[in-house]
Amino acid sequence: MVVSLLTREEALAKVLERTEVLPAEEVPIAKAAGRFVASDAYAGVDLPPFASSAMDGFALRADDTPGRLPVVGRVAAGVPARRALGPGEAMAIATGGVVPEGADAVVPIEYVVDHDNEVEIRDAVVRGANVRPRGGDIRAGDVVVAAGTSLAPAHVGALAAVGLDQVACARRPRVAVLSTGTELRRPGEPLGSGEVYEANGAMLAAALATANADIVELAAVSDDDDAHRVSLERALGADVVVTSGGVSVGPHDLVRRIARELGVQEVFWGVAVRPGKPVSFGVRDGTLVFGLPGNPVSSLVGCELFVRPALRALQGAAEPGPVYEPGRLAAAARRNPHRDELLRAHMTVRDGEVVLVPITGQESHMIARAASANALVLAPRGDGELPAGARVGYLRLG
């Protein structure tokens, strides 16, 4: 059976074409880190909301410097001055304090000579020095965080600073993870002849949880039509279904056939990548269905290349990814003439540059070897090899 393989780029495009952003929900700011903003978030106040001091020092008029000025008041943060500052006067002020009316500069405390209730400023001060102007950071009504942004700690701080206690974020996608294979046993159980421990489900659940997914991890199913049908029907109630194993063309590879019988429209099967060629993708009533290969590393690669970007797109990510970062190969790597290869590598930094050292043991079943890698290096399809020192793109793992 000859199958025309899609390129990695073509397959990802077909996935994203069929991905619609999930409905939004209001999320408390304190729990919003990592979530994707569903619509532009606007400032409710100017930031800062008043002219404030950037230093502990003395508020004054720049035109009164240099000179010796009486200290007529003290301004603490959160406690504005009781009156305006007059010509030839100074007020002590704390960092963050409201610059009193009449003052147009602040001189740091270490730049004055304090004589009891007077201060001597020996050098001229520039108007506006050490004063944070009202709205200098952002104005009320301006966009604080744009739609599609993944909220980092600084974003959360900015939203809180402009007075927002909640932000609209796309709902977390609900993802059902299902491993297939009669040979699979739960970790902790004794192994019989020909059996292996089921690792893909836990691995995929861990990977997808870092993409904000709410995971529904189903029990592994044996290579039986009825068992597949019951588990897949249950899984199809989620936003995304991710299976591992059973997507090739052997007599025990049931996932694609049973999925079709349950109404899943298969969009593609087979992508020109190594490992992970026999990945499948389909849809049913808006549910995205990914069939990943059973070999653990193939499953991991398919997850990073196609499933993670889909989850980000479901949440309205401005850039679903995957985002390949630049680095250099530490050793030569042979290229595949027909398929892009994703090499497991250890990423390190040398002289300020990312260097990627391919690990030994690149076979797709070697999950224990792959555990020592923290990057997937993209070796584009082509002839020859990538020499040591070649610039490459890589994806971070973990």
Order of alpha helices (4+ residues) and beta strands (2+ residues): alpha-beta-beta-beta-beta-beta-beta-beta-beta-beta-beta-beta-alpha-beta-beta-beta-beta-alpha-beta-alpha-beta-alpha-beta-beta-beta-beta-alpha-alpha-beta-beta-beta-beta-alpha-beta-beta-beta
